[in-house]
C-alpha cells in the first residue's frame, strides 16, 4: 500500500507478544510461567492472519499475472523461512547431530509437525522442538494458494456473498472441531480472520469513513466473546480491531522506519530461546536469560531483513519488471 499505515509496527508488536508467549511456554523458568496468560500467542497470530488477509488480497489484485503474484509471495516468505531452517540445522551440527534428513524434508514442504525435533538436540530442555512457531507458515502458504481461487469465485459470483459464506463456514468448522484443538487451528479454522481482512480491503473507503463505529462494534463483540467464550464472536472482533489500529490510528514508525523486522523475529525467535534455555540461564538467571534472548533476536532479525529478506524482495521485483517490460533490442 502507498498510504501511510501501521502495518509494520503492529506486526512488530505482535511478534514481540509471540516471543514473550513462547518464553513462558518453553523456557521452563517458573518466573515466566504466567507470561502466556498476559501475552496470548494465539491472539497475536490471529492479528497476523487478519493483516495478511487484507494485504494478500490487495497484492493479488495488483498483480499482473498469477506468476507475478506467486513470485511476490515466494520472495517474501521463503528466504526467511529457509534461514530459520538453516539456523536449526546449524544448531544441530553444533550438537554433533547429523540426523537431520527427516527434519529438513518436513520443513521444506512446510510440514514441520512431521519432524518437530532433531534427535539429540535440546534433549534436556523442557521442550525439544526446534521451531514450534513455524506451524503458522504452512497455513499462510495454504492461504496464498487459496486466494486466486477465492478471487476467481468472487469475480463470477457475488463477491460479498462468497466472502461471508467462507467466513461462516470457517467458524462452523472451528466450532465443530472444538474438541480437536490441533485440527481446529488449521485451515479452514483460521480462514475467518483472513476473510475479515479481505472484506475490509474491498470496502476500505467505507471502513475508513466509519472506522470509529467499526472499532466500537468490534470492541463490543470482544466483550461478548470474553463473557460467553463463544468463538463465533472472536474473529470479527480481533480482525476488525487489528485493521482499525493498522489503518486508522495515527502512524507510528519506531524501529520500522529502518525495515520490516517482524517476520525475522517470528521465524527465528524459537530456536534462539531454545539455545539460551540449553545454556541453563533461564534456570539460574532468568532475567539475564530474557535479556540475552531479546538481544539475540534484536541482532538476528535485522540481519535477516538486510541480508536475506530485503535483497530477495529487490531481486524478485527487478525480475518482475524485466518480465513485464523486456528490454527492446535495436534492430
C-alpha positions as protocol buffer text, in pm:
chain_id: "A"
residue {
  index: 1
  type: UNK
  ca { x: 0 y: 0 z: 0 }
}
residue {
  index: 2
  type: UNK
  ca { x: 118 y: 350 z: -78 }
}
residue {
  index: 3
  type: UNK
  ca { x: -71 y: 528 z: 200 }
}
residue {
  index: 4
  type: UNK
  ca { x: 84 y: 560 z: 545 }
}
residue {
  index: 5
  type: UNK
  ca { x: -23 y: 288 z: 785 }
}
residue {
  index: 6
  type: UNK
  ca { x: 77 y: 98 z: 1098 }
}
residue {
  index: 7
  type: UNK
  ca { x: 111 y: -250 z: 948 }
}
residue {
  index: 8
  type: UNK
  ca { x: 484 y: -281 z: 1015 }
}
residue {
  index: 9
  type: UNK
  ca { x: 481 y: -150 z: 1371 }
}
residue {
  index: 10
  type: UNK
  ca { x: 176 y: -356 z: 1462 }
}
residue {
  index: 11
  type: UNK
  ca { x: 333 y: -673 z: 1321 }
}
residue {
  index: 12
  type: UNK
  ca { x: 646 y: -592 z: 1520 }
}
residue {
  index: 13
  type: UNK
  ca { x: 439 y: -568 z: 1839 }
}
residue {
  index: 14
  type: UNK
  ca { x: 253 y: -888 z: 1758 }
}
residue {
  index: 15
  type: UNK
  ca { x: 584 y: -1067 z: 1701 }
}
residue {
  index: 16
  type: UNK
  ca { x: 708 y: -942 z: 2041 }
}
residue {
  index: 17
  type: UNK
  ca { x: 392 y: -1084 z: 2200 }
}
residue {
  index: 18
  type: UNK
  ca { x: 463 y: -1421 z: 2040 }
}
residue {
  index: 19
  type: UNK
  ca { x: 820 y: -1413 z: 2176 }
}
residue {
  index: 20
  type: UNK
  ca { x: 700 y: -1348 z: 2532 }
}
residue {
  index: 21
  type: UNK
  ca { x: 433 y: -1616 z: 2497 }
}
residue {
  index: 22
  type: UNK
  ca { x: 692 y: -1872 z: 2392 }
}
residue {
  index: 23
  type: UNK
  ca { x: 938 y: -1769 z: 2663 }
}
residue {
  index: 24
  type: UNK
  ca { x: 669 y: -1855 z: 2915 }
}
residue {
  index: 25
  type: UNK
  ca { x: 585 y: -2175 z: 2731 }
}
residue {
  index: 26
  type: UNK
  ca { x: 928 y: -2329 z: 2662 }
}
residue {
  index: 27
  type: UNK
  ca { x: 1184 y: -2164 z: 2892 }
}
residue {
  index: 28
  type: UNK
  ca { x: 1099 y: -2372 z: 3197 }
}
residue {
  index: 29
  type: UNK
  ca { x: 1152 y: -2066 z: 3419 }
}
residue {
  index: 30
  type: UNK
  ca { x: 884 y: -2052 z: 3688 }
}
residue {
  index: 31
  type: UNK
  ca { x: 923 y: -1674 z: 3696 }
}
residue {
  index: 32
  type: UNK
  ca { x: 793 y: -1652 z: 3339 }
}
residue {
  index: 33
  type: UNK
  ca { x: 524 y: -1921 z: 3352 }
}
residue {
  index: 34
  type: UNK
  ca { x: 248 y: -1655 z: 3385 }
}
residue {
  index: 35
  type: UNK
  ca { x: 353 y: -1482 z: 3060 }
}
residue {
  index: 36
  type: UNK
  ca { x: 115 y: -1680 z: 2832 }
}
residue {
  index: 37
  type: UNK
  ca { x: -178 y: -1555 z: 3042 }
}
residue {
  index: 38
  type: UNK
  ca { x: -89 y: -1193 z: 2965 }
}
residue {
  index: 39
  type: UNK
  ca { x: 68 y: -1228 z: 2620 }
}
residue {
  index: 40
  type: UNK
  ca { x: -150 y: -1451 z: 2404 }
}
residue {
  index: 41
  type: UNK
  ca { x: 42 y: -1603 z: 2118 }
}
residue {
  index: 42
  type: UNK
  ca { x: -280 y: -1727 z: 1960 }
}
residue {
  index: 43
  type: UNK
  ca { x: -430 y: -1378 z: 1968 }
}
residue {
  index: 44
  type: UNK
  ca { x: -116 y: -1235 z: 1810 }
}
residue {
  index: 45
  type: UNK
  ca { x: -124 y: -1498 z: 1533 }
}
residue {
  index: 46
  type: UNK
  ca { x: -488 y: -1414 z: 1462 }
}
residue {
  index: 47
  type: UNK
  ca { x: -387 y: -1050 z: 1426 }
}
residue {
  index: 48
  type: UNK
  ca { x: -117 y: -1155 z: 1179 }
}
residue {
  index: 49
  type: UNK
  ca { x: -376 y: -1350 z: 979 }
}
residue {
  index: 50
  type: UNK
  ca { x: -613 y: -1052 z: 967 }
}
residue {
  index: 51
  type: UNK
  ca { x: -337 y: -826 z: 834 }
}
residue {
  index: 52
  type: UNK
  ca { x: -235 y: -1095 z: 587 }
}
residue {
  index: 53
  type: UNK
  ca { x: -592 y: -1126 z: 458 }
}
residue {
  index: 54
  type: UNK
  ca { x: -602 y: -754 z: 385 }
}
residue {
  index: 55
  type: UNK
  ca { x: -257 y: -732 z: 226 }
}
residue {
  index: 56
  type: UNK
  ca { x: -259 y: -1055 z: 25 }
}
residue {
  index: 57
  type: UNK
  ca { x: -591 y: -988 z: -143 }
}
residue {
  index: 58
  type: UNK
  ca { x: -460 y: -640 z: -226 }
}
residue {
  index: 59
  type: UNK
  ca { x: -137 y: -793 z: -358 }
}
residue {
  index: 60
  type: UNK
  ca { x: -325 y: -1036 z: -580 }
}
residue {
  index: 61
  type: UNK
  ca { x: -550 y: -764 z: -721 }
}
residue {
  index: 62
  type: UNK
  ca { x: -240 y: -558 z: -808 }
}
residue {
  index: 63
  type: UNK
  ca { x: -53 y: -848 z: -966 }
}
residue {
  index: 64
  type: UNK
  ca { x: -17 y: -854 z: -1342 }
}
residue {
  index: 65
  type: UNK
  ca { x: -48 y: -1233 z: -1358 }
}
residue {
  index: 66
  type: UNK
  ca { x: -71 y: -1544 z: -1143 }
}
residue {
  index: 67
  type: UNK
  ca { x: 303 y: -1592 z: -1191 }
}
residue {
  index: 68
  type: UNK
  ca { x: 370 y: -1237 z: -1074 }
}
residue {
  index: 69
  type: UNK
  ca { x: 158 y: -1296 z: -763 }
}
residue {
  index: 70
  type: UNK
  ca { x: 336 y: -1617 z: -664 }
}
residue {
  index: 71
  type: UNK
  ca { x: 680 y: -1466 z: -726 }
}
residue {
  index: 72
  type: UNK
  ca { x: 597 y: -1188 z: -482 }
}
residue {
  index: 73
  type: UNK
  ca { x: 464 y: -1431 z: -222 }
}
residue {
  index: 74
  type: UNK
  ca { x: 762 y: -1665 z: -257 }
}
residue {
  index: 75
  type: UNK
  ca { x: 1011 y: -1378 z: -233 }
}
residue {
  index: 76
  type: UNK
  ca { x: 851 y: -1259 z: 89 }
}
residue {
  index: 77
  type: UNK
  ca { x: 809 y: -1583 z: 278 }
}
residue {
  index: 78
  type: UNK
  ca { x: 1068 y: -1835 z: 158 }
}
residue {
  index: 79
  type: UNK
  ca { x: 1408 y: -1670 z: 228 }
}
residue {
  index: 80
  type: UNK
  ca { x: 1333 y: -1603 z: 595 }
}
residue {
  index: 81
  type: UNK
  ca { x: 1180 y: -1949 z: 633 }
}
residue {
  index: 82
  type: UNK
  ca { x: 1487 y: -2112 z: 478 }
}
residue {
  index: 83
  type: UNK
  ca { x: 1711 y: -1905 z: 704 }
}
residue {
  index: 84
  type: UNK
  ca { x: 1520 y: -2029 z: 1010 }
}
residue {
  index: 85
  type: UNK
  ca { x: 1558 y: -2387 z: 887 }
}
residue {
  index: 86
  type: UNK
  ca { x: 1930 y: -2333 z: 826 }
}
residue {
  index: 87
  type: UNK
  ca { x: 1968 y: -2194 z: 1180 }
}
residue {
  index: 88
  type: UNK
  ca { x: 1810 y: -2511 z: 1319 }
}
residue {
  index: 89
  type: UNK
  ca { x: 2047 y: -2726 z: 1113 }
}
residue {
  index: 90
  type: UNK
  ca { x: 2346 y: -2521 z: 1232 }
}
residue {
  index: 91
  type: UNK
  ca { x: 2239 y: -2573 z: 1593 }
}
residue {
  index: 92
  type: UNK
  ca { x: 2201 y: -2946 z: 1531 }
}
residue {
  index: 93
  type: UNK
  ca { x: 2550 y: -2967 z: 1382 }
}
residue {
  index: 94
  type: UNK
  ca { x: 2688 y: -2782 z: 1684 }
}
residue {
  index: 95
  type: UNK
  ca { x: 2530 y: -3055 z: 1898 }
}
residue {
  index: 96
  type: UNK
  ca { x: 2703 y: -3313 z: 1679 }
}
residue {
  index: 97
  type: UNK
  ca { x: 2370 y: -3441 z: 1549 }
}
residue {
  index: 98
  type: UNK
  ca { x: 2354 y: -3511 z: 1177 }
}
residue {
  index: 99
  type: UNK
  ca { x: 2022 y: -3699 z: 1173 }
}
residue {
  index: 100
  type: UNK
  ca { x: 1854 y: -3406 z: 1001 }
}
residue {
  index: 101
  type: UNK
  ca { x: 1716 y: -3551 z: 677 }
}
residue {
  index: 102
  type: UNK
  ca { x: 1364 y: -3603 z: 809 }
}
residue {
  index: 103
  type: UNK
  ca { x: 1361 y: -3260 z: 973 }
}
residue {
  index: 104
  type: UNK
  ca { x: 1488 y: -3091 z: 658 }
}
residue {
  index: 105
  type: UNK
  ca { x: 1238 y: -3266 z: 433 }
}
residue {
  index: 106
  type: UNK
  ca { x: 944 y: -3187 z: 664 }
}
residue {
  index: 107
  type: UNK
  ca { x: 1038 y: -2820 z: 680 }
}
residue {
  index: 108
  type: UNK
  ca { x: 1093 y: -2787 z: 306 }
}
residue {
  index: 109
  type: UNK
  ca { x: 733 y: -2897 z: 248 }
}
residue {
  index: 110
  type: UNK
  ca { x: 600 y: -2676 z: 532 }
}
residue {
  index: 111
  type: UNK
  ca { x: 511 y: -2981 z: 739 }
}
residue {
  index: 112
  type: UNK
  ca { x: 740 y: -2930 z: 1037 }
}
residue {
  index: 113
  type: UNK
  ca { x: 483 y: -3109 z: 1255 }
}
residue {
  index: 114
  type: UNK
  ca { x: 610 y: -3432 z: 1095 }
}
residue {
  index: 115
  type: UNK
  ca { x: 955 y: -3377 z: 1245 }
}
residue {
  index: 116
  type: UNK
  ca { x: 950 y: -3105 z: 1506 }
}
residue {
  index: 117
  type: UNK
  ca { x: 1265 y: -3226 z: 1678 }
}
residue {
  index: 118
  type: UNK
  ca { x: 1612 y: -3347 z: 1582 }
}
residue {
  index: 119
  type: UNK
  ca { x: 1747 y: -3644 z: 1781 }
}
residue {
  index: 120
  type: UNK
  ca { x: 1991 y: -3534 z: 2048 }
}
residue {
  index: 121
  type: UNK
  ca { x: 1921 y: -3160 z: 2013 }
}
residue {
  index: 122
  type: UNK
  ca { x: 1771 y: -2972 z: 2309 }
}
residue {
  index: 123
  type: UNK
  ca { x: 1715 y: -3309 z: 2473 }
}
residue {
  index: 124
  type: UNK
  ca { x: 1748 y: -3158 z: 2823 }
}
residue {
  index: 125
  type: UNK
  ca { x: 1519 y: -2863 z: 2751 }
}
residue {
  index: 126
  type: UNK
  ca { x: 1158 y: -2863 z: 2876 }
}
residue {
  index: 127
  type: UNK
  ca { x: 1058 y: -2866 z: 2508 }
}
residue {
  index: 128
  type: UNK
  ca { x: 1268 y: -3039 z: 2242 }
}
residue {
  index: 129
  type: UNK
  ca { x: 1102 y: -2867 z: 1946 }
}
residue {
  index: 130
  type: UNK
  ca { x: 1341 y: -2698 z: 1702 }
}
residue {
  index: 131
  type: UNK
  ca { x: 1100 y: -2428 z: 1588 }
}
residue {
  index: 132
  type: UNK
  ca { x: 743 y: -2464 z: 1708 }
}
residue {
  index: 133
  type: UNK
  ca { x: 648 y: -2122 z: 1572 }
}
residue {
  index: 134
  type: UNK
  ca { x: 654 y: -2243 z: 1212 }
}
residue {
  index: 135
  type: UNK
  ca { x: 318 y: -2421 z: 1229 }
}
residue {
  index: 136
  type: UNK
  ca { x: 150 y: -2099 z: 1112 }
}
residue {
  index: 137
  type: UNK
  ca { x: 366 y: -2070 z: 800 }
}
residue {
  index: 138
  type: UNK
  ca { x: 200 y: -2366 z: 630 }
}
residue {
  index: 139
  type: UNK
  ca { x: -138 y: -2200 z: 699 }
}
residue {
  index: 140
  type: UNK
  ca { x: -9 y: -1881 z: 541 }
}
residue {
  index: 141
  type: UNK
  ca { x: 117 y: -2072 z: 236 }
}
residue {
  index: 142
  type: UNK
  ca { x: -213 y: -2256 z: 200 }
}
residue {
  index: 143
  type: UNK
  ca { x: -392 y: -1923 z: 216 }
}
residue {
  index: 144
  type: UNK
  ca { x: -166 y: -1783 z: -58 }
}
residue {
  index: 145
  type: UNK
  ca { x: -266 y: -2078 z: -276 }
}
residue {
  index: 146
  type: UNK
  ca { x: -637 y: -2032 z: -200 }
}
residue {
  index: 147
  type: UNK
  ca { x: -652 y: -1658 z: -275 }
}
residue {
  index: 148
  type: UNK
  ca { x: -654 y: -1685 z: -658 }
}
residue {
  index: 149
  type: UNK
  ca { x: -937 y: -1939 z: -641 }
}
residue {
  index: 150
  type: UNK
  ca { x: -1135 y: -1725 z: -394 }
}
residue {
  index: 151
  type: UNK
  ca { x: -1093 y: -1416 z: -614 }
}
residue {
  index: 152
  type: UNK
  ca { x: -1197 y: -1623 z: -917 }
}
residue {
  index: 153
  type: UNK
  ca { x: -1519 y: -1715 z: -735 }
}
residue {
  index: 154
  type: UNK
  ca { x: -1572 y: -1355 z: -626 }
}
residue {
  index: 155
  type: UNK
  ca { x: -1547 y: -1232 z: -984 }
}
residue {
  index: 156
  type: UNK
  ca { x: -1800 y: -1485 z: -1111 }
}
residue {
  index: 157
  type: UNK
  ca { x: -2046 y: -1473 z: -823 }
}
residue {
  index: 158
  type: UNK
  ca { x: -2143 y: -1207 z: -572 }
}
residue {
  index: 159
  type: UNK
  ca { x: -1815 y: -1111 z: -404 }
}
residue {
  index: 160
  type: UNK
  ca { x: -1956 y: -1036 z: -59 }
}
residue {
  index: 161
  type: UNK
  ca { x: -2173 y: -1347 z: -59 }
}
residue {
  index: 162
  type: UNK
  ca { x: -1867 y: -1560 z: -138 }
}
residue {
  index: 163
  type: UNK
  ca { x: -1653 y: -1398 z: 132 }
}
residue {
  index: 164
  type: UNK
  ca { x: -1920 y: -1405 z: 402 }
}
residue {
  index: 165
  type: UNK
  ca { x: -2004 y: -1766 z: 315 }
}
residue {
  index: 166
  type: UNK
  ca { x: -1638 y: -1862 z: 362 }
}
residue {
  index: 167
  type: UNK
  ca { x: -1634 y: -1669 z: 690 }
}
residue {
  index: 168
  type: UNK
  ca { x: -1936 y: -1857 z: 822 }
}
residue {
  index: 169
  type: UNK
  ca { x: -1809 y: -2196 z: 701 }
}
residue {
  index: 170
  type: UNK
  ca { x: -1475 y: -2132 z: 870 }
}
residue {
  index: 171
  type: UNK
  ca { x: -1646 y: -2061 z: 1203 }
}
residue {
  index: 172
  type: UNK
  ca { x: -1867 y: -2368 z: 1168 }
}
residue {
  index: 173
  type: UNK
  ca { x: -1557 y: -2581 z: 1113 }
}
residue {
  index: 174
  type: UNK
  ca { x: -1376 y: -2423 z: 1409 }
}
residue {
  index: 175
  type: UNK
  ca { x: -1671 y: -2481 z: 1644 }
}
residue {
  index: 176
  type: UNK
  ca { x: -1725 y: -2836 z: 1516 }
}
residue {
  index: 177
  type: UNK
  ca { x: -1357 y: -2914 z: 1584 }
}
residue {
  index: 178
  type: UNK
  ca { x: -1354 y: -2755 z: 1927 }
}
residue {
  index: 179
  type: UNK
  ca { x: -1264 y: -3088 z: 2090 }
}
residue {
  index: 180
  type: UNK
  ca { x: -976 y: -3142 z: 1846 }
}
residue {
  index: 181
  type: UNK
  ca { x: -764 y: -2833 z: 1904 }
}
residue {
  index: 182
  type: UNK
  ca { x: -482 y: -2923 z: 1665 }
}
residue {
  index: 183
  type: UNK
  ca { x: -724 y: -2964 z: 1374 }
}
residue {
  index: 184
  type: UNK
  ca { x: -932 y: -2664 z: 1479 }
}
residue {
  index: 185
  type: UNK
  ca { x: -629 y: -2435 z: 1449 }
}
residue {
  index: 186
  type: UNK
  ca { x: -557 y: -2539 z: 1089 }
}
residue {
  index: 187
  type: UNK
  ca { x: -732 y: -2419 z: 775 }
}
residue {
  index: 188
  type: UNK
  ca { x: -1019 y: -2366 z: 733 }
}
residue {
  index: 189
  type: UNK
  ca { x: -1040 y: -2293 z: 1105 }
}
residue {
  index: 190
  type: UNK
  ca { x: -824 y: -1979 z: 1072 }
}
residue {
  index: 191
  type: UNK
  ca { x: -978 y: -1862 z: 745 }
}
residue {
  index: 192
  type: UNK
  ca { x: -1231 y: -1635 z: 918 }
}
residue {
  index: 193
  type: UNK
  ca { x: -953 y: -1395 z: 1025 }
}
residue {
  index: 194
  type: UNK
  ca { x: -816 y: -1375 z: 670 }
}
residue {
  index: 195
  type: UNK
  ca { x: -1164 y: -1316 z: 529 }
}
residue {
  index: 196
  type: UNK
  ca { x: -1237 y: -1018 z: 753 }
}
residue {
  index: 197
  type: UNK
  ca { x: -912 y: -870 z: 623 }
}
residue {
  index: 198
  type: UNK
  ca { x: -1029 y: -931 z: 267 }
}
residue {
  index: 199
  type: UNK
  ca { x: -1369 y: -771 z: 332 }
}
residue {
  index: 200
  type: UNK
  ca { x: -1207 y: -462 z: 479 }
}
residue {
  index: 201
  type: UNK
  ca { x: -975 y: -442 z: 178 }
}
residue {
  index: 202
  type: UNK
  ca { x: -1268 y: -449 z: -64 }
}
residue {
  index: 203
  type: UNK
  ca { x: -1468 y: -198 z: 143 }
}
residue {
  index: 204
  type: UNK
  ca { x: -1177 y: 19 z: 252 }
}
residue {
  index: 205
  type: UNK
  ca { x: -1341 y: 356 z: 183 }
}
residue {
  index: 206
  type: UNK
  ca { x: -1648 y: 261 z: 385 }
}
residue {
  index: 207
  type: UNK
  ca { x: -1429 y: 125 z: 664 }
}
residue {
  index: 208
  type: UNK
  ca { x: -1224 y: 445 z: 677 }
}
residue {
  index: 209
  type: UNK
  ca { x: -1535 y: 662 z: 678 }
}
residue {
  index: 210
  type: UNK
  ca { x: -1693 y: 469 z: 964 }
}
residue {
  index: 211
  type: UNK
  ca { x: -1386 y: 346 z: 1146 }
}
residue {
  index: 212
  type: UNK
  ca { x: -1487 y: 453 z: 1495 }
}
residue {
  index: 213
  type: UNK
  ca { x: -1817 y: 265 z: 1468 }
}
residue {
  index: 214
  type: UNK
  ca { x: -1643 y: -46 z: 1341 }
}
residue {
  index: 215
  type: UNK
  ca { x: -1397 y: -23 z: 1631 }
}
residue {
  index: 216
  type: UNK
  ca { x: -1679 y: 21 z: 1881 }
}
residue {
  index: 217
  type: UNK
  ca { x: -1872 y: -272 z: 1737 }
}
residue {
  index: 218
  type: UNK
  ca { x: -1561 y: -490 z: 1739 }
}
residue {
  index: 219
  type: UNK
  ca { x: -1486 y: -395 z: 2100 }
}
residue {
  index: 220
  type: UNK
  ca { x: -1840 y: -494 z: 2198 }
}
residue {
  index: 221
  type: UNK
  ca { x: -1802 y: -825 z: 2015 }
}
residue {
  index: 222
  type: UNK
  ca { x: -1482 y: -887 z: 2210 }
}
residue {
  index: 223
  type: UNK
  ca { x: -1659 y: -817 z: 2539 }
}
residue {
  index: 224
  type: UNK
  ca { x: -1933 y: -1062 z: 2442 }
}
residue {
  index: 225
  type: UNK
  ca { x: -1669 y: -1319 z: 2345 }
}
residue {
  index: 226
  type: UNK
  ca { x: -1491 y: -1282 z: 2681 }
}
residue {
  index: 227
  type: UNK
  ca { x: -1823 y: -1306 z: 2867 }
}
residue {
  index: 228
  type: UNK
  ca { x: -1952 y: -1610 z: 2680 }
}
residue {
  index: 229
  type: UNK
  ca { x: -1642 y: -1785 z: 2545 }
}
residue {
  index: 230
  type: UNK
  ca { x: -1826 y: -1834 z: 2214 }
}
residue {
  index: 231
  type: UNK
  ca { x: -1571 y: -1837 z: 1933 }
}
residue {
  index: 232
  type: UNK
  ca { x: -1826 y: -1704 z: 1682 }
}
residue {
  index: 233
  type: UNK
  ca { x: -1765 y: -1351 z: 1814 }
}
residue {
  index: 234
  type: UNK
  ca { x: -1384 y: -1367 z: 1819 }
}
residue {
  index: 235
  type: UNK
  ca { x: -1274 y: -1345 z: 1450 }
}
residue {
  index: 236
  type: UNK
  ca { x: -1466 y: -1030 z: 1363 }
}
residue {
  index: 237
  type: UNK
  ca { x: -1359 y: -863 z: 1689 }
}
residue {
  index: 238
  type: UNK
  ca { x: -987 y: -946 z: 1660 }
}
residue {
  index: 239
  type: UNK
  ca { x: -954 y: -885 z: 1286 }
}
residue {
  index: 240
  type: UNK
  ca { x: -1152 y: -558 z: 1284 }
}
residue {
  index: 241
  type: UNK
  ca { x: -965 y: -410 z: 1579 }
}
residue {
  index: 242
  type: UNK
  ca { x: -632 y: -516 z: 1429 }
}
residue {
  index: 243
  type: UNK
  ca { x: -705 y: -349 z: 1096 }
}
residue {
  index: 244
  type: UNK
  ca { x: -855 y: -43 z: 1262 }
}
residue {
  index: 245
  type: UNK
  ca { x: -528 y: 2 z: 1454 }
}
residue {
  index: 246
  type: UNK
  ca { x: -329 y: -63 z: 1136 }
}
residue {
  index: 247
  type: UNK
  ca { x: -520 y: 175 z: 910 }
}
residue {
  index: 248
  type: UNK
  ca { x: -685 y: 443 z: 1119 }
}
residue {
  index: 249
  type: UNK
  ca { x: -473 y: 518 z: 1424 }
}
residue {
  index: 250
  type: UNK
  ca { x: -201 y: 786 z: 1398 }
}
residue {
  index: 251
  type: UNK
  ca { x: 101 y: 645 z: 1217 }
}
residue {
  index: 252
  type: UNK
  ca { x: 388 y: 526 z: 1434 }
}
residue {
  index: 253
  type: UNK
  ca { x: 717 y: 423 z: 1272 }
}
residue {
  index: 254
  type: UNK
  ca { x: 953 y: 340 z: 1556 }
}
residue {
  index: 255
  type: UNK
  ca { x: 1222 y: 91 z: 1450 }
}
residue {
  index: 256
  type: UNK
  ca { x: 1021 y: 1 z: 1139 }
}
residue {
  index: 257
  type: UNK
  ca { x: 1150 y: 318 z: 976 }
}
residue {
  index: 258
  type: UNK
  ca { x: 1464 y: 110 z: 905 }
}
residue {
  index: 259
  type: UNK
  ca { x: 1296 y: -211 z: 795 }
}
residue {
  index: 260
  type: UNK
  ca { x: 1026 y: -472 z: 846 }
}
residue {
  index: 261
  type: UNK
  ca { x: 1179 y: -693 z: 1114 }
}
residue {
  index: 262
  type: UNK
  ca { x: 865 y: -874 z: 1229 }
}
residue {
  index: 263
  type: UNK
  ca { x: 898 y: -1181 z: 1005 }
}
residue {
  index: 264
  type: UNK
  ca { x: 1259 y: -1236 z: 1107 }
}
residue {
  index: 265
  type: UNK
  ca { x: 1160 y: -1212 z: 1473 }
}
residue {
  index: 266
  type: UNK
  ca { x: 878 y: -1458 z: 1420 }
}
residue {
  index: 267
  type: UNK
  ca { x: 1068 y: -1732 z: 1238 }
}
residue {
  index: 268
  type: UNK
  ca { x: 1396 y: -1706 z: 1432 }
}
residue {
  index: 269
  type: UNK
  ca { x: 1295 y: -1647 z: 1793 }
}
residue {
  index: 270
  type: UNK
  ca { x: 1208 y: -2005 z: 1896 }
}
residue {
  index: 271
  type: UNK
  ca { x: 1549 y: -2167 z: 1827 }
}
residue {
  index: 272
  type: UNK
  ca { x: 1721 y: -1866 z: 1986 }
}
residue {
  index: 273
  type: UNK
  ca { x: 1513 y: -1910 z: 2302 }
}
residue {
  index: 274
  type: UNK
  ca { x: 1599 y: -2280 z: 2299 }
}
residue {
  index: 275
  type: UNK
  ca { x: 1971 y: -2206 z: 2282 }
}
residue {
  index: 276
  type: UNK
  ca { x: 1950 y: -1978 z: 2587 }
}
residue {
  index: 277
  type: UNK
  ca { x: 1746 y: -2245 z: 2768 }
}
residue {
  index: 278
  type: UNK
  ca { x: 2009 y: -2507 z: 2679 }
}
residue {
  index: 279
  type: UNK
  ca { x: 2279 y: -2284 z: 2831 }
}
residue {
  index: 280
  type: UNK
  ca { x: 2093 y: -2313 z: 3163 }
}
residue {
  index: 281
  type: UNK
  ca { x: 2047 y: -1940 z: 3204 }
}
residue {
  index: 282
  type: UNK
  ca { x: 1669 y: -1949 z: 3238 }
}
residue {
  index: 283
  type: UNK
  ca { x: 1715 y: -2182 z: 3533 }
}
residue {
  index: 284
  type: UNK
  ca { x: 1987 y: -1983 z: 3713 }
}
residue {
  index: 285
  type: UNK
  ca { x: 1948 y: -1622 z: 3594 }
}
residue {
  index: 286
  type: UNK
  ca { x: 1605 y: -1582 z: 3432 }
}
residue {
  index: 287
  type: UNK
  ca { x: 1614 y: -1204 z: 3385 }
}
residue {
  index: 288
  type: UNK
  ca { x: 1961 y: -1220 z: 3232 }
}
residue {
  index: 289
  type: UNK
  ca { x: 1837 y: -1502 z: 3009 }
}
residue {
  index: 290
  type: UNK
  ca { x: 1538 y: -1297 z: 2894 }
}
residue {
  index: 291
  type: UNK
  ca { x: 1767 y: -1001 z: 2822 }
}
residue {
  index: 292
  type: UNK
  ca { x: 2007 y: -1221 z: 2625 }
}
residue {
  index: 293
  type: UNK
  ca { x: 1716 y: -1371 z: 2431 }
}
residue {
  index: 294
  type: UNK
  ca { x: 1589 y: -1031 z: 2323 }
}
residue {
  index: 295
  type: UNK
  ca { x: 1940 y: -912 z: 2237 }
}
residue {
  index: 296
  type: UNK
  ca { x: 1993 y: -1219 z: 2018 }
}
residue {
  index: 297
  type: UNK
  ca { x: 1660 y: -1159 z: 1844 }
}
residue {
  index: 298
  type: UNK
  ca { x: 1737 y: -789 z: 1806 }
}
residue {
  index: 299
  type: UNK
  ca { x: 2055 y: -883 z: 1620 }
}
residue {
  index: 300
  type: UNK
  ca { x: 1920 y: -1177 z: 1420 }
}
residue {
  index: 301
  type: UNK
  ca { x: 1602 y: -1013 z: 1286 }
}
residue {
  index: 302
  type: UNK
  ca { x: 1774 y: -707 z: 1130 }
}
residue {
  index: 303
  type: UNK
  ca { x: 2044 y: -932 z: 983 }
}
residue {
  index: 304
  type: UNK
  ca { x: 1768 y: -1143 z: 830 }
}
residue {
  index: 305
  type: UNK
  ca { x: 1597 y: -834 z: 690 }
}
residue {
  index: 306
  type: UNK
  ca { x: 1901 y: -657 z: 546 }
}
residue {
  index: 307
  type: UNK
  ca { x: 2094 y: -959 z: 418 }
}
residue {
  index: 308
  type: UNK
  ca { x: 1822 y: -1212 z: 328 }
}
residue {
  index: 309
  type: UNK
  ca { x: 1466 y: -1080 z: 307 }
}
residue {
  index: 310
  type: UNK
  ca { x: 1519 y: -733 z: 159 }
}
residue {
  index: 311
  type: UNK
  ca { x: 1766 y: -847 z: -113 }
}
residue {
  index: 312
  type: UNK
  ca { x: 1527 y: -1126 z: -207 }
}
residue {
  index: 313
  type: UNK
  ca { x: 1239 y: -883 z: -244 }
}
residue {
  index: 314
  type: UNK
  ca { x: 1454 y: -646 z: -451 }
}
residue {
  index: 315
  type: UNK
  ca { x: 1569 y: -930 z: -677 }
}
residue {
  index: 316
  type: UNK
  ca { x: 1214 y: -1055 z: -728 }
}
residue {
  index: 317
  type: UNK
  ca { x: 1097 y: -702 z: -805 }
}
residue {
  index: 318
  type: UNK
  ca { x: 1369 y: -648 z: -1063 }
}
residue {
  index: 319
  type: UNK
  ca { x: 1292 y: -981 z: -1231 }
}
residue {
  index: 320
  type: UNK
  ca { x: 922 y: -899 z: -1242 }
}
residue {
  index: 321
  type: UNK
  ca { x: 996 y: -563 z: -1401 }
}
residue {
  index: 322
  type: UNK
  ca { x: 1219 y: -726 z: -1663 }
}
residue {
  index: 323
  type: UNK
  ca { x: 949 y: -983 z: -1738 }
}
residue {
  index: 324
  type: UNK
  ca { x: 673 y: -723 z: -1769 }
}
residue {
  index: 325
  type: UNK
  ca { x: 885 y: -470 z: -1960 }
}
residue {
  index: 326
  type: UNK
  ca { x: 1153 y: -664 z: -2152 }
}
residue {
  index: 327
  type: UNK
  ca { x: 1435 y: -464 z: -2297 }
}
residue {
  index: 328
  type: UNK
  ca { x: 1389 y: -379 z: -2664 }
}
residue {
  index: 329
  type: UNK
  ca { x: 1686 y: -479 z: -2875 }
}
residue {
  index: 330
  type: UNK
  ca { x: 1759 y: -223 z: -3153 }
}
residue {
  index: 331
  type: UNK
  ca { x: 1707 y: -372 z: -3497 }
}
